[in-house]
């Protein structure tokens, strides 16, 4: 988070002698917030094939296949919920345990994460003094200013469907839609007295 008052205008480092220019160039504040995070951990649950007697709090683990990669080579920018060939995760790094078997995989796998999240927001405020006690404040805010698409894979909470791994029709590892909206802006005008 950063908030900066631009140093132009009356009472600032760069003073402007002309009253009209002072009202135009002075009184600006710019703010910025950014979110940069690794993707959320996903939890793989195998379908229940035994009575639910409270094992692992109602969970059944999968079996991990040694030597198989979890991530594909698809970049986060190439993900497309409509294209089943662009998967974030591979579909063959685990197997589903048989009937009355318990899986051996860990509860969480470090590499099994949603794509990274990137988002930037900016705000602009222009304050113009009319009299000693009255000023006008024009404010503009832009959310997701660079219009980044942040896709989710497993839903919320992130629990992808492990039975949906068919390479041609299954959606396991395919983006399920954006986690954040498109660029959005708003403006407001306020009179302070």
C-alpha positions in Angstrom: 0.0 0.0 0.0 1.3 3.4 -0.9 -0.3 6.9 -0.6 1.5 9.9 -2.0 0.6 13.6 -1.8 2.1 15.1 -5.0 4.4 18.1 -3.9 2.8 20.7 -6.1 0.7 23.8 -5.1 0.4 26.1 -2.1 2.2 24.9 1.0 4.1 22.2 -0.9 7.7 21.8 -2.1 7.0 23.1 -5.6 4.8 26.2 -5.1 2.8 27.6 -7.9 2.3 31.4 -7.9 -0.5 31.5 -10.4 -3.9 30.9 -8.6 -5.5 29.1 -11.5 -2.5 26.8 -12.1 -2.3 26.2 -8.3 -6.0 25.0 -8.4 -5.3 22.7 -11.3 -1.9 21.2 -10.4 -2.1 21.3 -6.6 -4.0 19.1 -4.2 -3.4 15.7 -5.8 -3.1 12.4 -3.8 -2.4 9.1 -5.5 -2.8 5.7 -3.8 -1.8 2.2 -4.8 -2.5 -1.2 -3.4 -1.3 -4.5 -4.9 -2.0 -8.1 -4.2 0.6 -10.7 -5.2 0.2 -14.1 -3.7 0.9 -17.7 -4.5 -2.2 -19.8 -5.3 -4.2 -21.4 -2.5 -3.5 -25.0 -1.6 -5.9 -27.5 -3.0 -7.2 -30.5 -1.1 -7.7 -33.8 -2.9 -10.4 -36.1 -1.6 -11.0 -39.5 -3.1 -14.7 -40.6 -3.4 -15.9 -42.5 -0.4 -16.1 -46.3 -0.9 -16.5 -47.3 2.7 -18.9 -46.4 5.5 -18.1 -43.0 7.0 -16.9 -43.9 10.4 -15.0 -40.7 11.0 -11.7 -41.5 9.2 -9.8 -38.3 8.7 -12.8 -36.2 9.6 -14.9 -37.5 6.7 -12.0 -37.5 4.1 -10.5 -40.2 2.0 -7.0 -39.6 0.7 -5.7 -40.4 -2.8 -2.6 -42.3 -3.6 0.3 -40.3 -5.1 2.1 -41.8 -8.1 5.9 -41.3 -7.6 7.7 -39.5 -10.4 4.7 -38.0 -12.0 4.6 -34.2 -12.3 1.7 -32.3 -10.7 1.9 -29.2 -12.8 1.6 -28.9 -16.5 3.6 -26.5 -18.6 0.6 -24.2 -19.2 1.2 -20.7 -18.0 -1.4 -18.8 -15.9 -1.9 -16.5 -18.9 -2.9 -19.3 -21.2 -5.6 -20.8 -19.0 -9.1 -20.9 -20.5 -12.1 -22.4 -18.9 -13.5 -23.3 -22.3 -10.4 -25.3 -23.4 -10.1 -28.7 -21.8 -6.6 -29.1 -23.2 -5.2 -26.3 -21.1 -4.9 -27.8 -17.7 -3.1 -26.3 -14.7 -2.6 -29.8 -13.1 -1.9 -33.1 -14.7 -4.5 -35.9 -14.3 -2.2 -38.9 -13.7 -0.1 -38.0 -10.6 -2.6 -39.7 -8.3 -4.8 -42.8 -8.2 -8.1 -43.4 -6.4 -7.9 -46.2 -3.7 -10.0 -49.2 -4.1 -13.1 -50.2 -2.2 -12.4 -50.3 1.6 -8.8 -49.0 1.0 -7.4 -45.9 2.6 -5.2 -43.6 0.4 -1.6 -42.9 1.3 -1.2 -39.4 0.0 -0.6 -36.4 2.3 -3.4 -34.2 3.3 -1.9 -31.2 1.4 0.6 -31.3 -1.4 2.8 -28.1 -1.6 2.8 -28.1 -5.4 -0.9 -28.6 -5.7 -1.9 -24.9 -5.8 -4.2 -22.6 -7.7 -2.4 -20.2 -10.1 -0.8 -17.1 -8.5 -2.9 -14.1 -7.9 -1.9 -10.6 -9.2 -4.1 -7.5 -8.7 -3.4 -3.8 -8.6 -5.7 -1.0 -7.6 -5.1 2.8 -7.8 -6.9 5.8 -6.5 -6.7 9.5 -7.3 -8.0 12.4 -5.2 -8.0 16.0 -6.2 -8.8 18.6 -3.5 -9.5 22.2 -4.5 -9.9 24.8 -1.9 -12.8 27.3 -2.7 -12.7 29.3 0.5 -11.0 28.8 3.9 -13.7 26.4 5.0 -15.0 25.0 1.8 -13.3 22.6 -0.7 -14.2 20.3 -3.5 -12.9 16.8 -3.5 -12.9 14.8 -6.8 -12.1 11.1 -6.3 -11.5 8.3 -8.8 -10.7 4.7 -8.0 -9.7 2.0 -10.4 -9.8 -1.7 -9.4 -7.7 -4.3 -11.2 -6.2 -1.5 -13.2 -4.1 -3.7 -15.4 -7.2 -6.0 -16.1 -5.5 -9.2 -15.0 -7.5 -12.4 -15.1 -7.0 -14.5 -12.0 -8.4 -18.0 -12.6 -9.4 -20.5 -10.0 -9.1 -24.2 -10.5 -10.7 -26.1 -7.7 -13.5 -23.8 -6.3 -13.9 -22.6 -2.8 -12.8 -24.3 -0.6 -10.5 -25.7 -3.2 -11.5 -29.4 -3.5 -11.2 -30.5 -7.2 -13.2 -33.4 -8.4 -10.7 -36.3 -8.6 -13.2 -38.5 -10.4 -13.4 -36.0 -13.3 -9.9 -36.7 -14.9 -10.9 -38.0 -18.3 -8.3 -36.4 -20.7 -10.9 -35.3 -23.3 -14.0 -34.6 -21.2 -12.9 -34.2 -17.6 -12.5 -30.8 -16.0 -9.8 -31.7 -13.3 -7.1 -29.1 -13.5 -9.0 -26.9 -15.9 -9.7 -23.3 -14.9 -13.3 -23.0 -13.6 -13.6 -19.3 -14.1 -12.1 -16.0 -12.9 -11.6 -15.3 -9.2 -11.6 -11.6 -9.7 -13.6 -9.2 -11.8 -12.5 -7.2 -14.8 -11.2 -3.6 -14.5 -13.7 -1.4 -12.7 -13.7 2.3 -12.0 -15.7 4.8 -10.1 -15.8 8.5 -9.5 -17.2 10.7 -6.8 -17.5 14.4 -6.2 -17.8 15.8 -2.7 -18.1 19.2 -1.2 -16.6 19.6 2.2 -17.7 22.6 4.3 
